[in-house]
Amino acid sequence: MNKKNDASDPIRIESEVATPLENELKMIDESDIGRIDRQYEALLKEIQELKQIVIAQQKYIDERLNTRDELLLQSIRALQEQKRAMIEGTQKQEKVTLEIAATTEDKTTEDKRTKKQGWLSRIFGK
């Protein structure tokens, strides 16, 4: 029986030593877990706030891009309209110029026919 007591003594001594260490580790673990939980909650809150900021920024960017696109399209349409008006104006000017040229040519031809020949041109046949 003596051997049995000797054998149980180291186990009992280890368990007596281990119990305060386990209790201390449990206390450390519980305080660490609490601290880690608080940090985790704080990080989650910060992540949610950052998500909201990113969403707001993306909404702002999308709105600005849409506004810019609309302004660009309006500018392009206005330029196309100006170009079309200039082309139409140029075509009208060309038409008027051609009509004037044709009228002038017709008048010149008619004037040549109806113009009296001078006595020198009659003599020399010019």
C-alpha positions as CSV (number, residue, x, y, z in Angstrom):
1,M,0.0,0.0,0.0
2,N,2.9,2.2,0.5
3,K,3.8,2.0,-3.1
4,K,0.3,2.8,-4.0
5,N,0.4,6.0,-1.9
6,D,3.8,6.9,-3.4
7,A,2.4,6.4,-6.9
8,S,-0.7,8.5,-6.2
9,D,1.3,11.3,-4.5
10,P,3.0,12.6,-7.7
11,I,-0.3,12.6,-9.4
12,R,-2.0,14.4,-6.5
13,I,0.9,16.9,-6.4
14,E,0.7,17.4,-10.1
15,S,-3.1,18.0,-10.0
16,E,-2.7,20.4,-7.1
17,V,-0.1,22.3,-9.0
18,A,-2.0,22.0,-12.3
19,T,-5.3,23.2,-10.8
20,P,-4.1,26.8,-10.0
21,L,-2.4,27.0,-13.3
22,E,-5.5,25.8,-15.1
23,N,-7.6,28.3,-13.2
24,E,-5.2,31.1,-14.1
25,L,-5.2,30.0,-17.7
26,K,-9.0,29.9,-17.7
27,M,-9.0,33.4,-16.2
28,I,-6.5,34.6,-18.8
29,D,-8.5,32.8,-21.6
30,E,-11.7,34.4,-20.4
31,S,-10.3,37.9,-20.2
32,D,-8.6,37.4,-23.6
33,I,-11.8,36.0,-25.1
34,G,-13.6,39.1,-23.8
35,R,-11.0,41.4,-25.2
36,I,-10.9,39.6,-28.5
37,D,-14.8,39.7,-28.6
38,R,-14.7,43.4,-28.0
39,Q,-12.0,43.9,-30.7
40,Y,-14.0,41.7,-33.1
41,E,-17.2,43.7,-32.5
42,A,-15.3,47.0,-33.0
43,L,-13.8,45.7,-36.2
44,L,-17.2,44.6,-37.5
45,K,-18.6,48.0,-36.7
46,E,-15.7,49.7,-38.5
47,I,-16.1,47.4,-41.5
48,Q,-19.8,48.3,-41.7
49,E,-19.0,52.0,-41.5
50,L,-16.4,51.6,-44.3
51,K,-18.9,49.7,-46.4
52,Q,-21.4,52.5,-46.0
53,I,-18.7,55.0,-47.0
54,V,-17.8,53.0,-50.1
55,I,-21.4,52.6,-51.1
56,A,-21.9,56.4,-50.7
57,Q,-18.7,57.1,-52.7
58,Q,-19.8,54.7,-55.4
59,K,-23.2,56.3,-55.6
60,Y,-21.6,59.8,-55.9
61,I,-19.2,58.5,-58.6
62,D,-22.0,56.9,-60.6
63,E,-24.1,60.1,-60.4
64,R,-21.2,62.3,-61.5
65,L,-20.4,59.9,-64.4
66,N,-24.0,60.0,-65.5
67,T,-24.1,63.8,-65.4
68,R,-20.8,64.0,-67.3
69,D,-22.1,61.5,-69.9
70,E,-25.3,63.5,-70.4
71,L,-23.3,66.8,-70.8
72,L,-21.0,65.1,-73.3
73,L,-24.0,63.8,-75.3
74,Q,-25.6,67.2,-75.3
75,S,-22.3,68.8,-76.5
76,I,-21.9,66.2,-79.2
77,R,-25.5,66.8,-80.4
78,A,-25.1,70.5,-80.4
79,L,-21.8,70.2,-82.4
80,Q,-23.6,67.9,-84.9
81,E,-26.4,70.3,-85.2
82,Q,-24.0,73.2,-85.8
83,K,-22.1,71.2,-88.4
84,R,-25.4,70.2,-90.1
85,A,-26.4,73.9,-90.1
86,M,-23.1,74.9,-91.5
87,I,-23.3,72.3,-94.3
88,E,-26.8,73.4,-95.2
89,G,-25.7,77.0,-95.2
90,T,-22.7,76.2,-97.4
91,Q,-24.9,74.2,-99.8
92,K,-27.3,77.1,-100.0
93,Q,-24.4,79.5,-100.7
94,E,-23.1,77.2,-103.4
95,K,-26.5,76.9,-105.0
96,V,-26.9,80.7,-104.9
97,T,-23.4,81.1,-106.3
98,L,-24.1,78.6,-109.1
99,E,-27.4,80.4,-109.9
100,I,-25.7,83.7,-110.0
101,A,-22.9,82.3,-112.2
102,A,-25.4,80.8,-114.5
103,T,-27.4,84.0,-114.7
104,T,-24.3,86.1,-115.3
105,E,-23.1,83.7,-118.0
106,D,-26.5,83.8,-119.7
107,K,-26.6,87.6,-119.5
108,T,-23.1,87.8,-120.9
109,T,-23.9,85.6,-123.8
110,E,-27.1,87.5,-124.4
111,D,-25.2,90.8,-124.2
112,K,-22.7,89.6,-126.7
113,R,-25.4,88.8,-129.1
114,T,-27.3,92.0,-128.7
115,K,-24.3,94.2,-128.5
116,K,-23.8,96.4,-131.5
117,Q,-20.6,95.9,-133.2
118,G,-18.4,98.9,-133.5
119,W,-17.3,100.2,-136.9
120,L,-13.8,98.7,-136.4
121,S,-15.0,95.3,-135.5
122,R,-17.2,95.3,-138.5
123,I,-14.3,96.1,-140.7
124,F,-11.9,93.7,-139.2
125,G,-14.5,91.1,-138.3
126,K,-13.9,90.8,-134.7
